[in-house]
Amino acid sequence: MLVETKSNQKTDIDYRSEVLRLKDEMNAVILAHYYQESEIQDLADFIGDSLQLSQQAEKTDADVIVFAGVHFMAETAKILNPHKPVLLPDLNAGCSLAEGCPAPLLQQFKDKYPDHILISYINCSAEVKAISDIICTSSNVEKIISQIPEDKPIMFAPDKNLGQYIMKKTGREMKLWMGSCFVHETFSGRKITHLKLEHPDAKLIAHPECEEVILKEAEFIGSTSSLLNHVKTDPAKKFIVATEPGIIYQMQKAAPDKTFIPAPPEASCACNECPYMKLNTLEKLYLCMRDRKPEIIMDEDLIVRAYKPIKRMLEMSK
């Protein structure tokens, strides 16, 4: 493929080989979320969901962290590694949940319930993390909620769908921030019903960020990593997957004898794919490593404040 070099001359570059060369040269670790393009997943040192990536970021001994994911994930890695460069291939790789929960507005919401503990889903900005008491992921939220004393009221932000699901599962009442992931809200219950009629042997599995109409029909509900583990052990040979379809690449690798059908959106579009995750490309991964930018830069005070609730999450997840 032709790209422009620093001298503005065009040259053929084998991105894969160059990324691996730069990784060794920089003593870097490449962390990738399951929703990244398959070619990036294949180059990653570690692939995981938000909890797994946070745990990996905390214990890495690499000199540089290259995060193939979205902005809040790279921020979390920086918070856990304040003295290491953290690179993100595209700084515009955001998150609708994070964008829909500005810290000043959440602070106003929090001020209305001063006796409540604020548990925030990791899909939020560093500023929101800094005013939270505990961070959680879809992998550990139930475990964390179970450790909160029954007499301690809870606020949950920013995902209302995950919050409502956990309320039903645990029986704990929570004050919910009314945010949602636009990707997980695009799935069409009507089209999934048609898919199940076409494939009566297929099981519907869903991420808890989906709307209740989808979760009610699902035979299994879990975090991204839980969905992946489930398809490995479930004897079914066919699954309808209601989450971002990037995970299907790993499902196919883990269970090549099984069939995975991405849950369709209501519209005739690729809206079931996260456009933010897809901003990262192999070319951008190479360029960010070559140029050592974009780099996540954060105020030291913000890092200190945001670290505390993340550390609580990691300790409560053991």
PAZAPA-4460 file (N, C-alpha, C; in steps of 0.05 Angstrom, whole numbers, plus 32768, in hexadecimal, padded with zeros to 4 digits):
% residues 318
    n_x    n_y    n_z   ca_x   ca_y   ca_z    c_x    c_y    c_z   seq   type   mol
   8011   7FE8   8000   8000   8000   8000   8012   8019   8000     1      M     A
   8009   802E   7FF2   8019   8046   7FF1   8011   805A   8007     2      L     A
   8024   8065   8015   801F   807A   8029   8035   808F   8026     3      V     A
   802E   80A7   8031   8042   80BC   8030   8055   80B9   8049     4      E     A
   806E   80BC   8044   8082   80BB   805A   8086   80D8   8064     5      T     A
   8097   80DB   8078   809D   80F5   8083   80A9   8108   806E     6      K     A
   80B6   80FD   805A   80C2   810D   8045   80AE   8112   802E     7      S     A
   8095   810A   8032   807F   810D   801E   8084   80FC   8005     8      N     A
   8096   80E9   8007   8099   80D6   7FF1   8087   80BE   7FF6     9      Q     A
   807D   80B2   7FE1   806B   809B   7FE4   807B   8081   7FE2    10      K     A
   8074   806F   7FF3   8083   8056   7FF4   8070   803F   7FFC    11      T     A
   8078   8027   7FF4   8068   8010   7FFC   8070   8008   8019    12      D     A
   805C   8004   8029   8061   7FFC   8045   8051   7FE4   804C    13      I     A
   805E   7FD0   8058   8051   7FB9   8063   804A   7FC0   8080    14      D     A
   8031   7FC9   8083   8029   7FD3   809E   802D   7FBF   80B4    15      Y     A
   8026   7FA6   80AE   8028   7F92   80C3   8045   7F8F   80CC    16      R     A
   8057   7F8C   80B9   8074   7F89   80C0   807F   7FA1   80CE    17      S     A
   8076   7FB9   80C5   8080   7FD2   80D1   8075   7FD5   80EE    18      E     A
   805C   7FCE   80F2   8051   7FD0   810E   8060   7FBD   8120    19      V     A
   8066   7FA5   8117   8075   7F92   8128   8091   7F9C   812D    20      L     A
   809D   7FA8   8118   80B9   7FB3   811C   80B9   7FCA   8130    21      R     A
   80A6   7FDC   812D   80A4   7FF3   813F   809E   7FEA   815C    22      L     A
   808D   7FD5   815E   8086   7FCB   8179   809F   7FC2   8188    23      K     A
   80B0   7FB3   817A   80C9   7FAA   8186   80DC   7FC2   818C    24      D     A
   80DE   7FD4   8179   80EF   7FEB   817B   80E8   7FFD   8193    25      E     A
   80CD   8000   8197   80C3   8011   81AD   80BF   8002   81C7    26      M     A
   80C2   7FE8   81C7   80BA   7FD8   81DE   809D   7FDF   81E5    27      N     A
   808B   7FDC   81D1   806F   7FE4   81D5   805E   7FCB   81D8    28      A     A
   8047   7FCF   81E4   8032   7FBA   81E5   801A   7FC5   81D6    29      V     A
   800E   7FB4   81C5   7FF6   7FBC   81B6   7FDE   7FAF   81C3    30      I     A
   7FCC   7FBF   81CE   7FB3   7FB5   81DA   7F9D   7FBB   81C6    31      L     A
   7F8C   7FA8   81C1   7F76   7FAC   81AE   7F5C   7FA1   81B9    32      A     A
   7F47   7FB0   81B5   7F2C   7FA8   81BD   7F21   7F94   81A8    33      H     A
   7F0E   7F83   81B1   7F02   7F6F   81A0   7EF3   7F7C   8188    34      Y     A
   7EEC   7F96   818A   7EDD   7FA2   8174   7EEF   7FAF   815F    35      Y     A
   7F09   7FAC   8161   7F1B   7FB6   814D   7F1A   7FA5   8133    36      Q     A
   7F24   7FB0   811D   7F26   7FA1   8105   7F38   7F88   8109    37      E     A
   7F32   7F73   80FB   7F40   7F59   80FF   7F5E   7F5C   80FA    38      S     A
   7F66   7F6C   80E7   7F83   7F6E   80E1   7F92   7F7C   80F9    39      E     A
   7F84   7F8C   8108   7F90   7F98   8120   7F90   7F84   8137    40      I     A
   7F7A   7F75   8139   7F79   7F60   814E   7F90   7F4D   814A    41      Q     A
   7F96   7F46   8132   7FAB   7F32   812C   7FC7   7F3C   8134    42      D     A
   7FCB   7F56   8136   7FE5   7F62   813D   7FE7   7F67   815B    43      L     A
   7FD1   7F67   8169   7FD1   7F6F   8185   7FE0   7F5A   8197    44      A     A
   7FED   7F64   81AC   7FF8   7F53   81C0   7FE3   7F48   81D2    45      D     A
   7FCE   7F58   81D6   7FB8   7F4F   81E7   7F9E   7F5A   81DC    46      F     A
   7F89   7F49   81DA   7F6F   7F51   81D1   7F5C   7F4C   81E8    47      I     A
   7F4A   7F5E   81ED   7F38   7F5A   8204   7F21   7F6E   8204    48      G     A
   7F10   7F6B   8219   7EFB   7F7F   821E   7F06   7F94   8231    49      D     A
   7EF5   7FA7   823A   7EFF   7FBE   8249   7F0D   7FB6   8263    50      S     A
   7F02   7FA2   8271   7F0E   7F99   828A   7F29   7F8C   8285    51      L     A
   7F2A   7F7A   8272   7F43   7F6B   826C   7F59   7F7F   8263    52      Q     A
   7F51   7F92   8253   7F65   7FA6   8249   7F6F   7FB7   8260    53      L     A
   7F5D   7FBF   8272   7F66   7FCE   8289   7F79   7FBF   829B    54      S     A
   7F73   7FA5   829F   7F85   7F94   82AF   7FA0   7F91   82A1    55      Q     A
   7F9F   7F8E   8287   7FB8   7F8B   8278   7FC8   7FA5   8279    56      Q     A
   7FBB   7FBB   8276   7FC9   7FD5   8277   7FD6   7FDA   8292    57      A     A
   7FC9   7FD1   82A7   7FD4   7FD5   82C2   7FEE   7FC6   82C6    58      E     A
   7FF0   7FAE   82BA   8008   7F9D   82C0   801D   7F9D   82AB    59      K     A
   8019   7FAB   8295   802D   7FAA   827F   8047   7FB6   8288    60      T     A
   805D   7FA9   827E   8078   7FB4   8283   8083   7FC1   826A    61      D     A
   8073   7FC4   8255   807C   7FD1   823D   8082   7FEF   8241    62      A     A
   8092   7FFA   8230   8099   8017   8233   8084   8029   8227    63      D     A
   8076   801E   8213   8061   802E   8204   8048   801C   8201    64      V     A
   8031   8029   8206   8017   801B   8202   800A   8025   81E9    65      I     A
   8004   8014   81D6   7FF6   801B   81BE   7FDA   800F   81C1    66      V     A
   7FC6   8021   81C2   7FAB   8017   81C8   7F99   8019   81AF    67      F     A
   7F93   8002   81A4   7F80   8000   818E   7F64   7FFC   8199    68      A     A
   7F57   8012   819F   7F3D   8012   81AA   7F31   802E   81A8    69      G     A
   7F23   8037   81BC   7F17   8052   81BB   7F23   8063   81D2    70      V     A
   7F1D   807C   81D2   7F2B   8090   81E2   7F29   808A   8200    71      H     A
   7F12   8082   820A   7F10   807D   8227   7F21   8066   8230    72      F     A
   7F25   8052   821E   7F36   803B   8224   7F54   8044   8226    73      M     A
   7F5C   8054   8213   7F78   805E   8214   7F7C   8070   822C    74      A     A
   7F68   8080   8233   7F6A   8091   824B   7F6E   807F   8264    75      E     A
   7F5F   8069   8265   7F61   8057   827C   7F7D   804C   827E    76      T     A
   7F89   8044   8267   7FA4   803A   8267   7FB8   8050   8270    77      A     A
   7FB3   8069   8269   7FC5   807E   8271   7FC2   8083   828F    78      K     A
   7FAA   8082   8299   7FA5   8086   82B6   7FB4   8070   82C6    79      I     A
   7FB5   8058   82BC   7FC3   8042   82C9   7FE1   8042   82C4    80      L     A
   7FEA   8052   82B0   8006   8054   82A9   800D   8071   82A4    81      N     A
   800C   8082   82B8   800F   809F   82B3   802A   80A7   82A8    82      P     A
   803F   8096   82AB   8059   809E   82A3   8062   8090   8288    83      H     A
   804E   8082   827C   8054   8075   8262   8045   8083   824C    84      K     A
   8050   8085   8234   8041   808F   821D   802B   807B   8216    85      P     A
   8013   8085   8212   7FFC   8075   8208   7FF3   8081   81EE    86      V     A
   7FF5   8071   81D8   7FEE   807A   81BE   7FD3   806F   81B5    87      L     A
   7FC4   807F   81A7   7FAA   8077   819C   7FAA   807E   817E    88      L     A
   7FA6   806A   816C   7FA8   8070   8150   7F97   8087   8146    89      P     A
   7F7F   808C   8151   7F6E   80A2   8149   7F61   80AE   8161    90      D     A
   7F68   80C7   8168   7F5D   80D4   817F   7F3F   80D9   817D    91      L     A
   7F34   80D7   8165   7F17   80DA   8162   7F07   80C1   8168    92      N     A
   7F15   80AC   816F   7F07   8093   8176   7EFA   8096   8191    93      A     A
   7EE2   809F   8192   7ED4   80A5   81AB   7EC0   808F   81B3    94      G     A
   7EAB   8097   81C0   7E97   8085   81CA   7E7E   8094   81D0    95      C     A
   7E67   808B   81C6   7E4E   8099   81CA   7E46   8099   81E7    96      S     A
   7E4D   8085   81F6   7E46   8085   8213   7E56   809A   8221    97      L     A
   7E70   809C   821B   7E81   80B1   8228   7E78   80CD   8220    98      A     A
   7E71   80D0   8206   7E69   80EB   81FD   7E4E   80F3   8208    99      E     A
   7E3D   80E0   820E   7E23   80E6   8219   7E22   80EA   8237   100      G     A
   7E39   80EB   8244   7E3A   80EE   8261   7E50   8102   8268   101      C     A
   7E4C   811C   8263   7E60   8130   826A   7E63   8131   8289   102      P     A
   7E7B   8133   8292   7E81   8133   82AF   7E72   8149   82BE   103      A     A
   7E70   8162   82B4   7E61   8177   82C3   7E44   8170   82C7   104      P     A
   7E37   8164   82B3   7E1B   815C   82B6   7E18   8145   82C9   105      L     A
   7E2A   8132   82C7   7E29   811B   82DA   7E2E   8125   82F6   106      L     A
   7E3F   8138   82FA   7E44   8144   8315   7E2A   8150   8320   107      Q     A
   7E1B   815E   830F   7E02   8169   8318   7DEE   8153   8320   108      Q     A
   7DEE   813E   8310   7DDD   8127   8316   7DE5   811A   8331   109      F     A
   7DFF   8117   8335   7E0A   810C   834D   7E04   811D   8366   110      K     A
   7E04   8137   8362   7DFF   8149   8378   7DE2   8146   8383   111      D     A
   7DD0   813C   8373   7DB4   8138   837B   7DB2   8121   838F   112      K     A
   7DC6   810F   838E   7DC4   80F7   839F   7DDF   80F4   83AE   113      Y     A
   7DE4   8105   83C1   7DFE   8105   83CE   7E04   80EC   83DF   114      P     A
   7DEF   80DD   83E5   7DF3   80C5   83F5   7DF9   80AC   83E4   115      D     A
   7DF8   80AF   83C9   7DFB   8099   83B7   7E19   8095   83B0   116      H     A
   7E20   807C   83AB   7E3A   8076   83A0   7E38   8075   8381   117      I     A
   7E4B   8082   8374   7E49   8084   8357   7E5B   806E   834A   118      L     A
   7E4F   805B   833D   7E5D   8047   832E   7E5A   804E   8310   119      I     A
   7E71   8052   8303   7E70   8059   82E7   7E7C   8043   82D5   120      S     A
   7E6D   803D   82C0   7E77   802A   82AC   7E90   8036   829F   121      Y     A
   7EA3   8025   8299   7EBD   802E   828F   7EBB   803E   8275   122      I     A
   7EA5   803B   8267   7EA1   804A   824E   7E9A   8067   8254   123      N     A
   7EAC   8075   8260   7EA8   8091   8268   7EC3   809F   8267   124      C     A
   7EC1   80BA   8268   7EDA   80CA   8267   7EE9   80C8   8281   125      S     A
   7F02   80D1   8280   7F13   80D2   8298   7F07   80E5   82AC   126      A     A
   7EFA   80FB   82A3   7EED   810E   82B5   7ED6   8101   82C4   127      E     A
   7EC7   80F0   82B7   7EB1   80E2   82C4   7EBD   80CD   82D8   128      V     A
   7ED2   80C0   82D0   7EDF   80AD   82E2   7EE8   80BB   82FC   129      K     A
   7EF2   80D3   82F8   7EFD   80E2   830F   7EE8   80EA   8324   130      A     A
   7ECF   80EC   831C   7EBA   80F2   8330   7EAA   80DA   8338   131      I     A
   7EB3   80C2   832F   7EA5   80A9   8335   7EB2   809D   834E   132      S     A
   7EA3   808B   835B   7EAE   807D   8372   7EBB   8062   836A   133      D     A
   7EAF   8055   8356   7EB9   803C   834C   7EB3   803A   832E   134      I     A
   7EC6   802F   831F   7EC1   802A   8303   7EBA   800C   8300   135      I     A
   7EAB   8005   82EB   7EA4   7FE9   82E6   7EA5   7FE5   82C8   136      C     A
   7EA4   7FCB   82C0   7EA1   7FC4   82A4   7E89   7FB1   82A3   137      T     A
   7E81   7FA9   828B   7E6B   7F96   8289   7E74   7F7A   8293   138      S     A
   7E8E   7F76   8294   7E98   7F5C   829E   7E97   7F5A   82BD   139      S     A
   7E9A   7F70   82CB   7E9C   7F6F   82E8   7E86   7F7E   82F7   140      N     A
   7E74   7F8A   82E9   7E60   7F9B   82F6   7E50   7F8C   830B   141      V     A
   7E48   7F74   8305   7E38   7F65   8318   7E48   7F5F   8332   142      E     A
   7E61   7F58   832E   7E73   7F52   8344   7E77   7F6B   8356   143      K     A
   7E7A   7F82   8349   7E7E   7F9A   8358   7E65   7FA3   8367   144      I     A
   7E4E   7FA1   8359   7E35   7FA9   8367   7E30   7F97   837F   145      I     A
   7E38   7F7E   837D   7E33   7F6B   8394   7E44   7F72   83AC   146      S     A
   7E59   7F82   83A8   7E6B   7F89   83BF   7E62   7FA4   83CC   147      Q     A
   7E4E   7FB1   83C1   7E44   7FCA   83CC   7E30   7FC3   83E2   148      I     A
   7E33   7FCD   83FB   7E20   7FC7   8410   7E03   7FCD   8408   149      P     A
   7DF1   7FBC   8410   7DD4   7FBF   8408   7DC9   7FD9   8410   150      E     A
   7DD3   7FE5   8426   7DC7   7FFE   8430   7DD4   8017   8422   151      D     A
   7DE6   8012   840F   7DF3   8028   8401   7DE6   802C   83E6   152      K     A
   7DD8   8043   83E1   7DCB   8047   83C7   7DE0   804C   83B1   153      P     A
   7DD8   8045   8399   7DEB   8045   8382   7DE0   8057   836B   154      I     A
   7DF2   8066   835F   7DED   8073   8346   7DFE   8064   8331   155      M     A
   7DF3   8062   8318   7E02   8054   8303   7E01   8065   82EA   156      F     A
   7E19   8068   82DE   7E1C   8077   82C5   7E31   8069   82B4   157      A     A
   7E31   806F   8299   7E1D   807E   828B   7E09   806D   827B   158      P     A
   7E0B   8052   827D   7DFA   8040   826C   7DE1   8037   8279   159      D     A
   7DCA   8041   8271   7DB1   803A   827D   7DAA   801C   8277   160      K     A
   7DB1   8012   8260   7DAA   7FF7   8259   7DB9   7FE3   826B   161      N     A
   7DD3   7FE7   826E   7DE2   7FD6   8280   7DD8   7FDA   829D   162      L     A
   7DD2   7FF2   82A4   7DC8   7FF7   82BF   7DAE   7FE9   82C5   163      G     A
   7D9B   7FEA   82B2   7D81   7FDD   82B5   7D85   7FBF   82B6   164      Q     A
   7D97   7FB4   82A6   7D9C   7F97   82A6   7DA7   7F8E   82C1   165      Y     A
   7DBA   7F9D   82CC   7DC6   7F96   82E5   7DB2   7F9A   82FC   166      I     A
   7DA1   7FAE   82FB   7D8C   7FB1   830F   7D7A   7F99   8310   167      M     A
   7D72   7F8F   82F9   7D61   7F77   82F9   7D70   7F5E   8302   168      K     A
   7D89   7F5C   82FB   7D98   7F44   8302   7D9F   7F44   8320   169      K     A
   7DA5   7F5B   832C   7DAE   7F5B   8348   7D98   7F63   835B   170      T     A
   7D83   7F6F   8351   7D6D   7F79   8363   7D74   7F93   8371   171      G     A
   7D8B   7F9F   8369   7D93   7FB9   8376   7D87   7FD0   8366   172      R     A
   7D79   7FE2   8374   7D6F   7FFB   8367   7D87   800E   8363   173      E     A
   7D87   801B   834C   7D9D   802F   8347   7D91   8047   8339   174      M     A
   7D9C   805E   833E   7D96   8076   832F   7DA6   8075   8315   175      K     A
   7D99   8076   82FE   7DA7   8072   82E5   7DAA   808C   82D5   176      L     A
   7DC2   8090   82CA   7DC7   80A4   82B6   7DBC   8099   829B   177      W     A
   7DAD   80A9   828C   7D9F   809F   8275   7DB0   80A0   825B   178      M     A
   7DC7   8092   825C   7DD8   8091   8244   7DD6   8075   8237   179      G     A
   7DE0   8073   821F   7DE0   8059   8211   7DF4   8059   81FB   180      S     A
   7DFB   8041   81F2   7E0E   803C   81DC   7DFD   803B   81C2   181      C     A
   7E02   804D   81AF   7DF0   804E   8198   7DF3   8035   8187   182      F     A
   7E0A   8028   8188   7E0E   800F   8178   7DFC   7FFA   8184   183      V     A
   7DFC   7FF6   819E   7DEC   7FE0   81AA   7DCE   7FE7   81AA   184      H     A
   7DC7   8000   81A5   7DAB   8007   81A3   7DA0   8005   8186   185      E     A
   7DB2   7FFF   8173   7DA8   7FFD   8157   7D9D   7FE2   8150   186      T     A
   7DA2   7FCE   8161   7D99   7FB3   815A   7D7B   7FB1   8159   187      F     A
   7D71   7FA4   8144   7D55   7FA3   813E   7D49   7F89   814A   188      S     A
   7D36   7F8C   815D   7D28   7F75   8168   7D18   7F67   8152   189      G     A
   7D0C   7F77   8140   7CFD   7F6B   812A   7D0E   7F5A   8118   190      R     A
   7D25   7F65   8110   7D36   7F56   80FE   7D43   7F3D   810C   191      K     A
   7D48   7F40   8126   7D53   7F29   8134   7D3E   7F13   8136   192      I     A
   7D25   7F1A   8139   7D0F   7F06   8139   7D0E   7EF8   811F   193      T     A
   7D11   7F07   8109   7D11   7EFA   80EE   7D29   7EE7   80EB   194      H     A
   7D40   7EF0   80F6   7D58   7EE0   80F4   7D54   7EC5   8104   195      L     A
   7D47   7EC7   811B   7D43   7EAF   812B   7D2F   7E9C   811D   196      K     A
   7D1D   7EA7   810D   7D0B   7E96   80FE   7D1A   7E89   80E7   197      L     A
   7D2D   7E98   80DB   7D3D   7E8C   80C5   7D51   7E78   80CF   198      E     A
   7D5A   7E7C   80E8   7D6E   7E6B   80F4   7D65   7E61   810F   199      H     A
   7D51   7E4F   8110   7D46   7E46   8129   7D5A   7E38   813C   200      P     A
   7D70   7E30   8131   7D84   7E23   8141   7D99   7E36   814D   201      D     A
   7D96   7E50   8146   7DA9   7E64   814F   7DA1   7E6F   816B   202      A     A
   7DB5   7E74   817C   7DB0   7E80   8196   7DB7   7E9E   8194   203      K     A
   7DA7   7EAE   81A0   7DAC   7ECB   81A2   7DBD   7ED1   81BB   204      L     A
   7DD4   7EDD   81B7   7DE4   7EE5   81CD   7DE8   7F04   81CB   205      I     A
   7DE8   7F12   81E2   7DE7   7F2F   81E1   7DF8   7F3B   81F7   206      A     A
   7E02   7F53   81F1   7E11   7F64   8204   7DFC   7F73   8215   207      H     A
   7E01   7F77   822F   7DED   7F85   823F   7DEA   7FA3   8239   208      P     A
   7DF9   7FAE   8227   7DF4   7FC9   821E   7DDD   7FCA   820A   209      E     A
   7DD3   7FB3   8201   7DBC   7FB3   81EF   7DA2   7FBB   81FE   210      C     A
   7D8E   7FC2   81EF   7D74   7FCA   81FB   7D66   7FB1   8206   211      E     A
   7D54   7FB6   8218   7D46   7FA0   8226   7D37   7F8D   8212   212      E     A
   7D2C   7F99   81FC   7D1E   7F88   81E9   7D30   7F73   81DD   213      V     A
   7D4A   7F78   81DB   7D5D   7F64   81D0   7D65   7F51   81E7   214      I     A
   7D6A   7F5C   81FF   7D73   7F4C   8215   7D5E   7F37   821D   215      L     A
   7D44   7F3F   821B   7D2F   7F2C   8222   7D2F   7F13   8211   216      K     A
   7D38   7F16   81F8   7D38   7F00   81E5   7D52   7EF0   81E5   217      E     A
   7D66   7EFB   81F3   7D81   7EEE   81F2   7D82   7ED5   8203   218      A     A
   7D90   7EC1   81F9   7D94   7EA8   8209   7DAD   7EAB   821A   219      E     A
   7DBE   7EBE   8214   7DD5   7EC3   8225   7DDC   7EE1   8223   220      F     A
   7DE2   7EED   823A   7DE9   7F0A   823C   7E04   7F0C   824A   221      I     A
   7E16   7F1B   823F   7E30   7F1E   824C   7E42   7F32   823F   222      G     A
   7E58   7F38   824C   7E6C   7F4B   8241   7E78   7F3F   8228   223      S     A
   7E88   7F4F   821B   7E94   7F46   8202   7EA4   7F2C   8206   224      T     A
   7EB5   7F2C   821B   7EC5   7F14   8220   7EB3   7EFD   8229   225      S     A
   7E9E   7F02   8237   7E8B   7EED   8240   7E7D   7EE0   8227   226      S     A
   7E76   7EF1   8214   7E69   7EE7   81FC   7E7D   7ED4   81ED   227      L     A
   7E96   7EDD   81EB   7EAA   7ECD   81DE   7EAE   7EB2   81EC   228      L     A
   7EB0   7EB3   8206   7EB4   7E9A   8215   7E9B   7E88   8213   229      N     A
   7E84   7E94   8211   7E6B   7E84   8210   7E69   7E74   81F6   230      H     A
   7E70   7E80   81E0   7E6E   7E72   81C7   7E82   7E5B   81C4   231      V     A
   7E97   7E5C   81D4   7EAA   7E46   81D4   7E9F   7E2D   81E1   232      K     A
   7E8F   7E31   81F6   7E85   7E1B   8206   7E69   7E12   8201   233      T     A
   7E58   7E25   81F6   7E3D   7E1D   81F1   7E3C   7E09   81D9   234      D     A
   7E2C   7DF4   81DC   7E2B   7DE0   81C7   7E1E   7DE9   81AD   235      P     A
   7E0F   7DFF   81AE   7E02   7E09   8196   7E17   7E0E   8180   236      A     A
   7E0E   7E0B   8167   7E1F   7E0F   8150   7E1B   7E29   8141   237      K     A
   7E07   7E38   814A   7E00   7E51   813C   7DF7   7E66   8150   238      K     A
   7E01   7E7F   814D   7DFB   7E94   8160   7DF5   7EAE   8151   239      F     A
   7DE0   7EBD   815B   7DDB   7ED8   8152   7DE8   7EEA   8167   240      I     A
   7DFA   7EFB   815E   7E0B   7F0A   8171   7E03   7F27   8172   241      V     A
   7DF7   7F30   8189   7DED   7F4B   818C   7E02   7F5C   819C   242      A     A
   7E17   7F62   818E   7E2B   7F75   8198   7E3B   7F7E   817F   243      T     A
   7E4E   7F8F   8183   7E5E   7F99   816C   7E6B   7F81   815E   244      E     A
   7E68   7F7E   8144   7E70   7F65   8136   7E8E   7F60   8135   245      P     A
   7E9F   7F72   813F   7EBB   7F6E   813F   7EC3   7F55   814F   246      G     A
   7EB3   7F4F   8163   7EB9   7F37   8174   7EB6   7F1D   8165   247      I     A
   7EA6   7F1E   814F   7EA1   7F05   8140   7EBB   7EF9   8134   248      I     A
   7ECE   7F0A   812F   7EE8   7F00   8124   7EF5   7EED   8138   249      Y     A
   7EF5   7EF5   8152   7F00   7EE4   8167   7EEF   7ECB   816C   250      Q     A
   7ED5   7ECE   8169   7EC3   7EB8   816D   7EC8   7EA3   8157   251      M     A
   7ECC   7EAC   813F   7ED1   7E99   8129   7EEC   7E8B   812C   252      Q     A
   7EFF   7E99   8137   7F19   7E8C   813C   7F17   7E78   8153   253      K     A
   7F07   7E7F   8167   7F05   7E6D   817E   7EF3   7E55   8179   254      A     A
   7EDF   7E58   8167   7ECD   7E42   8161   7EC7   7E42   8143   255      A     A
   7EDB   7E38   8134   7ED9   7E39   8116   7EC2   7E27   810B   256      P     A
   7EB9   7E15   811B   7EA3   7E03   8112   7E88   7E0F   8117   257      D     A
   7E86   7E27   8122   7E6D   7E33   8128   7E67   7E4B   8116   258      K     A
   7E4D   7E53   8114   7E45   7E69   8103   7E3C   7E80   8114   259      T     A
   7E45   7E98   810D   7E3F   7EB0   811C   7E31   7EC5   810A   260      F     A
   7E1A   7ECD   8112   7E0A   7EE0   8102   7E08   7EFB   8110   261      I     A
   7E13   7F11   8105   7E10   7F2A   8113   7DF3   7F34   8114   262      P     A
   7DEB   7F3C   812C   7DD0   7F47   812F   7DCD   7F60   811E   263      A     A
   7DB8   7F62   810E   7DB5   7F79   80FB   7DA9   7F92   8109   264      P     A
   7DB1   7FAA   80FF   7DA5   7FC2   8108   7D8A   7FC6   80FB   265      P     A
   7D7A   7FD9   8105   7D5F   7FDE   80F9   7D62   7FE9   80DD   266      E     A
   7D75   7FFB   80D9   7D79   8008   80BF   7D8A   7FF6   80AD   267      A     A
   7D89   7FFB   8093   7D9A   7FEC   8080   7DB5   7FFA   807F   268      S     A
   7DC6   7FF5   8093   7DDF   8002   8095   7DF2   7FF0   80A5   269      C     A
   7E0B   7FFA   80A9   7E1E   7FEC   80B9   7E1E   7FF8   80D6   270      A     A
   7E06   8000   80DF   7E04   800E   80F9   7E0B   7FFC   8110   271      C     A
   7E0C   7FE2   810C   7E13   7FD0   8122   7E31   7FCF   8126   272      N     A
   7E40   7FDD   8115   7E5D   7FE0   8119   7E62   7FFB   8127   273      E     A
   7E75   7FFA   813A   7E7C   8013   8148   7E8E   8024   8136   274      C     A
   7E84   803B   812D   7E95   804C   811B   7EAE   8056   8128   275      P     A
   7EAD   8059   8143   7EC4   8063   8151   7EDA   804E   8151   276      Y     A
   7ED3   8035   8157   7EE7   801F   8157   7EF3   801C   813C   277      M     A
   7EE3   8020   8127   7EED   801C   810C   7EFE   8033   8102   278      K     A
   7F01   8049   8111   7F12   805E   8109   7F30   8056   810A   279      L     A
   7F36   8043   811B   7F51   8038   811C   7F55   8025   8105   280      N     A
   7F6A   802A   80F6   7F71   8018   80DF   7F8E   800F   80E2   281      T     A
   7F95   7FFC   80D3   7FB1   7FF2   80D4   7FC4   8008   80CC   282      L     A
   7FBD   8018   80B8   7FCE   802E   80B0   7FD2   8042   80C7   283      E     A
   7FBC   8049   80D4   7FBE   805C   80EB   7FCD   8050   8102   284      K     A
   7FCB   8036   8106   7FDB   8029   811B   7FF8   802C   8115   285      L     A
   8000   8027   80FC   801C   802B   80F4   8025   8048   80F8   286      Y     A
   8015   805B   80EE   801D   8077   80F0   8020   8081   810C   287      L     A
   800E   8078   811E   8010   8081   813A   8029   8076   8147   288      C     A
   8031   805E   813F   8049   8053   814A   8062   805F   813E   289      M     A
   8061   8065   8124   8077   8072   8117   807C   808E   8122   290      R     A
   8067   809D   8126   8069   80B9   812E   8066   80BC   814C   291      D     A
   805F   80A7   815A   805B   80A7   8177   8046   80BC   817F   292      R     A
   8031   80BD   816F   801A   80CE   8174   8003   80C5   8162   293      K     A
   7FEA   80CA   8169   7FE1   80DA   8180   7FE7   80CC   819B   294      P     A
   7FEE   80DC   81AE   7FF3   80D2   81C9   7FDE   80DD   81DC   295      E     A
   7FD5   80CD   81EF   7FC2   80D5   8203   7FD1   80E7   8218   296      I     A
   7FC9   80FF   8219   7FD4   8112   822C   7FBF   811A   8241   297      I     A
   7FC4   8117   825A   7FB1   811D   826F   7FBD   812D   8286   298      M     A
   7FAD   813E   8292   7FB6   814D   82A9   7FBC   813A   82C0   299      D     A
   7FD1   813F   82CF   7FDA   812D   82E4   7FC5   812B   82FA   300      E     A
   7FB8   8141   8301   7FA4   8140   8316   7F8C   812F   830D   301      D     A
   7F84   8131   82F4   7F6E   8120   82EA   7F76   8102   82EB   302      L     A
   7F8E   80FC   82E4   7F98   80E0   82E6   7F95   80D6   8302   303      I     A
   7F9E   80E6   8315   7F9E   80DD   8331   7F81   80D8   833B   304      V     A
   7F6F   80EA   8333   7F53   80E7   833C   7F45   80D0   832E   305      R     A
   7F4B   80CC   8315   7F3E   80B7   8306   7F49   809B   830D   306      A     A
   7F61   809B   8317   7F6E   8082   831D   7F60   8073   8334   307      Y     A
   7F57   8082   8348   7F4C   8076   8360   7F34   8064   835B   308      K     A
   7F1F   806D   834B   7F09   805A   8346   7F10   8043   8334   309      P     A
   7F23   8047   8322   7F2C   8031   8311   7F3A   801C   8322   310      I     A
   7F4B   8026   8334   7F5A   8013   8345   7F46   8003   8357   311      K     A
   7F31   8011   8360   7F1D   8002   8370   7F10   7FEC   835F   312      R     A
   7F0A   7FF2   8346   7EFF   7FDE   8334   7F11   7FC6   8332   313      M     A
   7F2B   7FCB   832D   7F3E   7FB6   8328   7F41   7FA5   8342   314      L     A
   7F40   7FB1   8359   7F42   7FA3   8372   7F29   7F92   8377   315      E     A
   7F12   7F9E   8371   7EF8   7F90   8376   7EF3   7F7A   8361   316      M     A
   7F03   7F7A   834C   7EFF   7F66   8336   7F10   7F4D   833B   317      S     A
   7F21   7F4D   834F   7F33   7F36   8353   7F23   7F1E   835C   318      K     A
***
